[in-house]
Amino acid sequence: MKLVWFRNDLRLADNPALRHACAGDGPVAALFIISPTQWRQHKMAPIRQRFMLAQVDELGRELAALGIQLHLLRVETFAEVPAALANLCREQGVTQLYANQAIEIDEQRRDHAVSAALAEQAVSCHWFNGCCVLPPGRVLTGSGEMFKVFTPFSRAWLKALDEEGFVIHRAPTPRGESLPWQPLAEREWVDAALGELTPDPRWLVGEAEARRRLNDFLEQAVLDYGETRDFPAIAGTSVLSPYLAAGIISPRQCVAALQQRLGYRPQSKAQPGFVWLNELIWREFYRHLLVLIPTLSMNRPFKPETADLPWSWDPDAFAAWCEGRTGYPIVDAAMRCLNATGWMHNRLRMIVASFLTKDLHIHWRLGEDYFMSRLIDGDLAANNGGWQWAAGTGADAAPYFRVFNPTTQGQRFDPQGEFIRTWVTELADIPAAYVHQPHDWLRLKGRQDYPAPMVDHAVARVRAIEMFRSLEK
């Protein structure tokens, strides 16, 4: 018996572990391990859990239709996984385990322990690259080292892709008669600790839905992506990040679809489609970094010297930021959108991260954890990379003296205040001319229903610069 262990790769198509397990003869089964205690320790958002489990349900039905049974194990923590998996392999007569590699340190340690435990039972483990277009360790400098700077990584990644290419693995064909599938909600081990299983209707699951979103984006928005991607009131992005984070669609499928749409693979900013491809390369870069520098999974900064920055841990200021009560409309709108929907536009992620770290001087780790606890697309590599970039502690971070001005960011990327008025209901009736600096207008109207700015940006900016300059002394 061959067993395919699904993790953040919840798809049939372009799944190397599944494809290799289904090559040749012999029975194949599948496995997904539900670890609610571990998920909570990793700050996994409830909306992301619901989304992932809804996809597991969908995957279980699709596998059953192919004659492949998906086993579900509830194992509370990673430490308990090796013994539970060894028991399942004994019970089912498993001789080979197939899985796509994890990149996070806790997951890697779990997988190493699984390999050791199964080796004692003569069960061989086969690991594959299912999370990146090019596997970590494939894109190297001239001296054979992994990159720590994005721009040369991007050039080398494109060159390696041209030289090596990539393969899209087909979904397996049926391996026997279809099997019954019992929905997760009917399982006896489902309880309150697992959380709500009903998925958010705004986020439909399924590989067909992911492909539909990808195709719609490529047909309608990719050519204008460079001009529209920064405006949250415009549907100018792919909104594929939840599907990539759960592995419902692969980055290889995205690159292949882009190339098919354009008739070529863009190589520079001058070519249509490159700006979106570059975002996929950023995703790859952060994942490669997580493998190169395991301490990034341990709350440590990419730049070690910045560990000494005198960050604030002010709980009241942090709560105001979390709840969208900062007095800066674009920041508050972004945070309220996140809290209500589980998703945030990428430009807004940069704005609110800059505000927390450079205006409130609060440690980026608090913001990183809060995002993970709310985002449907929470992904350690991308989330950590984005937060450290904004805080000035990460790879390719902007110079510390370049601090986002939340007011001018709002004026530039939500000029008419459409996004702000959608989420900050106190400002729904304010004229566009005042929406980014509403306080004088509100005073004239005798209103006090929106908070005053909690900090003076100009003063806070100087303090942020002084924090970083202190490291040079």
GICOR-V255777 format. One record per backbone hydrogen bond with DSSP energy under -1.0 kcal/mol. CO is the residue of the C=O (numbers start at 1). NH is the residue of the N-H. E is the energy in kcal/mol with one decimal. If there is no record, write none. Layout:
BEGIN
co=CO nh=NH e=E
co=CO nh=NH e=E
END
This chain:
BEGIN
co=1 nh=95 e=-2.7
co=1 nh=96 e=-1.4
co=2 nh=29 e=-2.8
co=3 nh=98 e=-3.0
co=4 nh=31 e=-2.3
co=9 nh=11 e=-2.4
co=15 nh=19 e=-2.8
co=16 nh=20 e=-2.7
co=17 nh=21 e=-2.0
co=18 nh=22 e=-2.0
co=27 nh=2 e=-2.2
co=29 nh=4 e=-2.5
co=30 nh=71 e=-3.1
co=31 nh=6 e=-2.9
co=32 nh=73 e=-2.0
co=34 nh=75 e=-2.2
co=35 nh=39 e=-2.7
co=36 nh=40 e=-2.2
co=37 nh=41 e=-2.0
co=38 nh=42 e=-1.8
co=39 nh=44 e=-2.8
co=40 nh=43 e=-1.8
co=45 nh=49 e=-2.2
co=46 nh=50 e=-2.5
co=47 nh=51 e=-2.0
co=48 nh=52 e=-2.7
co=49 nh=53 e=-2.8
co=50 nh=54 e=-2.3
co=51 nh=55 e=-1.8
co=52 nh=56 e=-2.2
co=53 nh=57 e=-2.2
co=54 nh=58 e=-2.0
co=55 nh=59 e=-3.2
co=56 nh=60 e=-2.9
co=57 nh=61 e=-1.9
co=58 nh=62 e=-2.2
co=59 nh=63 e=-2.9
co=60 nh=64 e=-2.3
co=61 nh=65 e=-1.9
co=63 nh=68 e=-2.7
co=64 nh=67 e=-1.4
co=64 nh=179 e=-2.4
co=66 nh=175 e=-3.5
co=69 nh=30 e=-2.9
co=71 nh=32 e=-2.2
co=73 nh=34 e=-3.4
co=76 nh=38 e=-2.4
co=77 nh=80 e=-1.0
co=78 nh=81 e=-1.4
co=80 nh=84 e=-1.8
co=81 nh=85 e=-3.1
co=82 nh=86 e=-2.3
co=83 nh=87 e=-2.2
co=84 nh=88 e=-2.0
co=85 nh=89 e=-2.4
co=86 nh=90 e=-2.0
co=87 nh=91 e=-2.5
co=88 nh=92 e=-2.5
co=89 nh=94 e=-2.3
co=95 nh=124 e=-2.1
co=96 nh=3 e=-2.7
co=97 nh=126 e=-2.8
co=98 nh=5 e=-3.0
co=99 nh=128 e=-1.6
co=104 nh=108 e=-2.6
co=105 nh=109 e=-2.5
co=106 nh=110 e=-2.2
co=107 nh=111 e=-2.4
co=108 nh=112 e=-2.4
co=109 nh=113 e=-2.1
co=110 nh=114 e=-2.2
co=111 nh=115 e=-2.5
co=112 nh=116 e=-2.1
co=113 nh=117 e=-2.4
co=114 nh=118 e=-2.8
co=115 nh=119 e=-1.9
co=116 nh=120 e=-1.1
co=118 nh=121 e=-1.3
co=118 nh=123 e=-2.6
co=119 nh=122 e=-1.6
co=124 nh=97 e=-3.1
co=126 nh=99 e=-2.2
co=128 nh=101 e=-3.7
co=135 nh=138 e=-2.3
co=141 nh=144 e=-1.9
co=145 nh=141 e=-3.5
co=149 nh=153 e=-1.3
co=150 nh=154 e=-3.1
co=151 nh=155 e=-2.0
co=152 nh=156 e=-2.4
co=153 nh=157 e=-2.9
co=154 nh=158 e=-2.3
co=155 nh=159 e=-2.1
co=156 nh=160 e=-2.8
co=157 nh=161 e=-2.4
co=158 nh=162 e=-2.1
co=159 nh=163 e=-2.1
co=160 nh=164 e=-3.0
co=161 nh=165 e=-2.5
co=169 nh=14 e=-3.8
co=183 nh=186 e=-1.5
co=184 nh=187 e=-2.1
co=187 nh=190 e=-1.3
co=191 nh=194 e=-1.4
co=200 nh=203 e=-2.2
co=206 nh=210 e=-1.9
co=207 nh=211 e=-2.6
co=208 nh=212 e=-2.3
co=209 nh=213 e=-2.4
co=210 nh=214 e=-2.4
co=211 nh=215 e=-3.0
co=212 nh=216 e=-2.7
co=213 nh=217 e=-2.3
co=214 nh=218 e=-2.5
co=215 nh=219 e=-2.2
co=216 nh=220 e=-2.3
co=217 nh=221 e=-2.8
co=217 nh=222 e=-1.9
co=224 nh=227 e=-1.2
co=224 nh=228 e=-2.0
co=225 nh=229 e=-2.3
co=228 nh=231 e=-1.7
co=231 nh=234 e=-1.9
co=234 nh=236 e=-2.2
co=240 nh=244 e=-2.1
co=241 nh=245 e=-2.6
co=242 nh=246 e=-1.8
co=243 nh=248 e=-2.3
co=243 nh=249 e=-1.4
co=246 nh=10 e=-1.9
co=250 nh=254 e=-1.5
co=251 nh=255 e=-2.4
co=252 nh=256 e=-2.7
co=253 nh=257 e=-2.4
co=254 nh=258 e=-2.3
co=255 nh=259 e=-2.4
co=256 nh=260 e=-2.3
co=257 nh=261 e=-2.4
co=258 nh=262 e=-2.3
co=259 nh=263 e=-2.5
co=268 nh=271 e=-2.1
co=271 nh=274 e=-1.8
co=273 nh=277 e=-1.9
co=274 nh=278 e=-2.9
co=275 nh=279 e=-1.1
co=276 nh=280 e=-1.5
co=277 nh=281 e=-1.9
co=278 nh=282 e=-2.2
co=279 nh=283 e=-1.9
co=280 nh=284 e=-2.1
co=281 nh=285 e=-2.8
co=282 nh=286 e=-2.4
co=283 nh=287 e=-1.6
co=284 nh=288 e=-2.6
co=285 nh=289 e=-2.5
co=286 nh=290 e=-1.7
co=287 nh=291 e=-1.2
co=288 nh=292 e=-2.3
co=289 nh=293 e=-3.3
co=293 nh=296 e=-2.2
co=294 nh=297 e=-1.9
co=295 nh=298 e=-1.7
co=295 nh=300 e=-1.6
co=303 nh=306 e=-2.0
co=304 nh=307 e=-1.8
co=305 nh=308 e=-1.2
co=306 nh=309 e=-1.6
co=309 nh=311 e=-2.1
co=312 nh=363 e=-2.1
co=314 nh=318 e=-2.2
co=315 nh=319 e=-2.2
co=316 nh=320 e=-2.0
co=317 nh=321 e=-2.0
co=318 nh=322 e=-2.7
co=319 nh=323 e=-2.3
co=320 nh=325 e=-3.1
co=321 nh=324 e=-1.0
co=326 nh=454 e=-2.5
co=328 nh=332 e=-2.6
co=329 nh=333 e=-2.7
co=330 nh=334 e=-1.8
co=331 nh=335 e=-2.3
co=332 nh=336 e=-2.3
co=333 nh=337 e=-2.1
co=334 nh=338 e=-2.3
co=335 nh=339 e=-2.4
co=336 nh=340 e=-1.7
co=337 nh=341 e=-2.6
co=338 nh=342 e=-2.5
co=342 nh=376 e=-3.4
co=345 nh=349 e=-1.8
co=346 nh=350 e=-1.8
co=347 nh=351 e=-2.0
co=348 nh=352 e=-2.8
co=349 nh=353 e=-1.9
co=350 nh=354 e=-2.3
co=351 nh=355 e=-2.2
co=352 nh=356 e=-2.2
co=353 nh=357 e=-2.2
co=354 nh=358 e=-3.3
co=355 nh=359 e=-1.3
co=355 nh=360 e=-2.1
co=356 nh=362 e=-2.6
co=361 nh=312 e=-3.6
co=363 nh=366 e=-1.3
co=364 nh=368 e=-2.9
co=365 nh=369 e=-2.4
co=366 nh=370 e=-2.2
co=367 nh=371 e=-2.6
co=368 nh=372 e=-2.1
co=369 nh=373 e=-1.9
co=371 nh=374 e=-1.5
co=371 nh=375 e=-3.1
co=372 nh=45 e=-1.2
co=379 nh=383 e=-3.0
co=380 nh=384 e=-2.8
co=381 nh=385 e=-2.3
co=382 nh=386 e=-2.5
co=383 nh=387 e=-2.3
co=384 nh=388 e=-2.6
co=385 nh=389 e=-1.9
co=386 nh=390 e=-2.2
co=387 nh=391 e=-2.3
co=388 nh=392 e=-1.0
co=388 nh=393 e=-1.8
co=388 nh=394 e=-1.8
co=393 nh=303 e=-2.4
co=394 nh=397 e=-1.2
co=399 nh=402 e=-2.7
co=405 nh=409 e=-2.5
co=406 nh=410 e=-1.8
co=407 nh=411 e=-2.3
co=408 nh=412 e=-2.1
co=409 nh=413 e=-2.5
co=410 nh=414 e=-2.3
co=414 nh=417 e=-1.9
co=417 nh=421 e=-2.8
co=418 nh=422 e=-1.3
co=419 nh=423 e=-1.4
co=420 nh=424 e=-3.2
co=423 nh=425 e=-1.0
co=424 nh=427 e=-2.2
co=425 nh=428 e=-1.6
co=427 nh=430 e=-1.4
co=431 nh=434 e=-1.9
co=438 nh=442 e=-2.5
co=439 nh=443 e=-2.1
co=440 nh=444 e=-2.2
co=441 nh=445 e=-1.4
co=442 nh=447 e=-3.0
co=443 nh=446 e=-1.4
co=456 nh=460 e=-2.8
co=457 nh=461 e=-2.8
co=458 nh=462 e=-1.5
co=459 nh=463 e=-1.9
co=460 nh=464 e=-2.3
co=461 nh=465 e=-2.2
co=462 nh=466 e=-2.3
co=463 nh=467 e=-2.0
co=464 nh=468 e=-1.6
co=465 nh=469 e=-2.5
co=466 nh=470 e=-1.8
co=468 nh=471 e=-1.2
co=469 nh=472 e=-1.5
END
